[in-house]
Structure formats: C-alpha cells, structure tokens
Amino acid sequence: MTRIPEGAGPDLKNRTFTITADLEGNDGASGMILTQGGLFGGLALYLDKGKPVFHYNFVNVAHYEVAGAEPLSAGKHSIRLVFDYDGGGIGKAATARLHVDDREVARGRIARTIPIRVTLDESLDVGEDTGTPVNLTYEVPFRFSGTIQKVTIDLK
C-alpha cells in the first residue's frame, strides 16, 4: 500500500500507538516497512542491513532514532514499535520502544513530537517510500527487499 493521504490514514499525532509488522527476509534485508511524511516531518520504520530502525523527524528541526544493535537472521520475524505518548497536550514527548519477536531491542526518547498535520503532499506508505525520505540515510523508494506479510497499526 502506498500513497495513502494523511487524512485517509490513521492519525498518529498526539497519541500512543503500536505498529506491528510480520515480515520475512534474507540476512541483511533492507527497506521501508512503514513511513508517514518525509524530509520536513514524519516517521519511518525500516530495516537497514537487517537492523530494525525507527526514525522520527520533528519538522526537520530535530531527528530522533531508535535502532536495534543486531541484524535480524534470515526468516520470519515480527517487528513491533511501541510509541508511548506522554500526553498532556499537543506536541509533547514520547518514548519509542522497538521489539523483535516480542523481545525489546531498543528504546529511546522522542523529546518533541509533531503537533499538527504531518504533511500536505507526502503520504503513508507500506513497503517503500514514495515521497521524500524521512532522513537522509536512505534513498527513495527504498523498497523492502523481503516480504511484508502484514502491518497492523493499533491506536490507543
């Protein structure tokens, strides 16, 4: 699924949410699992040479990244991002936790979050990034090199 407009997709602002992706790949699999937004604000969950990465771009003023230290082995895996929003108003901080197969592999603080509309011309994409990149460490379209079987977004 690609090019889902922000207004038609799940609202990931100012709330707690979980993204779970069931996927299969070879050693060193890379590519986008899910992204919303782009270079001027957004978020991305992807694999970089097998390592799970969550990158949060606060309107290109601050960038936050939470990444696993070890690459995934070949085969089937479940990647889960838990985004715990602090609450108390719009644009507040959050904690991001990355899990691989129900084991936490990384945790980090997101000091500032996007309070209002992420983008006017970007979208939510699964399996590739069809707009601008959320950070400059990858080149679009950054298609996932394995198979994504299912992505679930749970809004709290």
N, C-alpha and C positions, 0 to 999 in steps of 0.2 A: 504494500500500500504506500503510495506516495502522493505528495501534493494535497494533503488534507488541510484545508484552510483552518486557521486558528479558531474561528467562530463555529466551525462544524466538528471540531475535535474536542477531546477532554480538556477542561480548564485546569492547568497545573499551577496556577498562581495562587499565592496566599493560602496554601493548604498543605496538609500531609498527603502523600500518595506513595504508591508502590508500583514499580514496573517489573514484571517478571517475564523473562524470555526463555523459552525452551529452544535449544539450538543444537546443531551437530556440525562439527568441523574437523579438519585435519590439524596436525601440530602446526602452530604458528598462524592459525586462522586470523584474518583481519577483516575489518569493515564495520560499517554502521549497523547497529541493531535498531536504535530509535533516535530520532532527533526532532526537535521543535525549535524554530527560529534559525538564527545564523550569526554572522560575524558581529552584528550590532545588538545582540542579546539572544540568549536561548540556552538550550541544554542538549547534551548528546550522551548516549550510552553506546559504547562500541568496544570492539576488541582491537588491540594494537599488538601485532605479532603474538597473538594468543593471550595477552594480558587484558583483563577487563578494566575499562576506564569509564568514569563518569565525569564529564566536564560541564561546568556551569558558568555561563558568561553573563555577568551583570552589566548589560548595556555597553559592553566593550570598555568599561571603566575598571572593572576587577574581574579576574578569572580565577575560578576555584576548581581543583581537580582532586578526585579520589580514585586511586588505582590500585589494583592487586599487584603484588610483587612477583608472583609466579604465573607463567603462562599455563593455559588450560591444556590438558592432554587431549589427544585426538578422541573423538567420540561424542556422545550426547552429554549435555550439561544444562543446568538451569542457572541462569544469572538473575539475581534479584537486586534491585536498587530500592532502598527504603529511604524516603525523603521525609524527615521529621521536621515539620514547620513549627517554629516557636510560638506562633500565634501572637495575639495582642495588637493586631492592626495589619496594614498592608506593607509589604516590602521588608518584613522582619527577617531575622536569621533562621537558619535551619541546620540540621545535621544530616549528612548523607552517609549511608552505610551500604557497602557492596557485599553481596553474598554469592558464593559459587556452591551449588549443590548443598544449600542450607548451612554453609559454614561462612561466617563473616571473614572477609579477606582484607577489608579496608574500611576506614571511617575517617570523615573529615568534616570540618565546619564550613558552612557557607555563610559568611558574615552579612551579606546583603543579597536580597532576592528581588527579582523583577516585580514591581508592584502592579503594573497595568499591562495592557496589551503587549505581547512579545514582539510582534512584527506586523507590518502591513502587507508585505509581499513574499514572505517566507511561508513555510508550511510545516506540518508534521509528516515525517517520512519514516517508513519502516524498511530496513534492508539496504538503504542507500540515502545519500543526502543530495537532494535535487536543487538546493539553493546555494547560498554562500556557506562556507564551513563555520562551525561554532567556534573553532580555534584554528590556528594556522599550522597545526601539526599534521594535518591530513589534507589531501586534495579531493575535491568533489569529482565524481559522485560517491567515491569510497564505498562501493558495493560490497556487501558481506560475502566473503569467499566460501562460506559453508552454506548450511541450510537452516533457515529460521522456521521452526515448526509452528510457533505460537508466541504472540506477545500479548500480555494482559496488563492493563492499567487499572489499578484499584484506587479510587478517590476516597479519601477519608473525610 
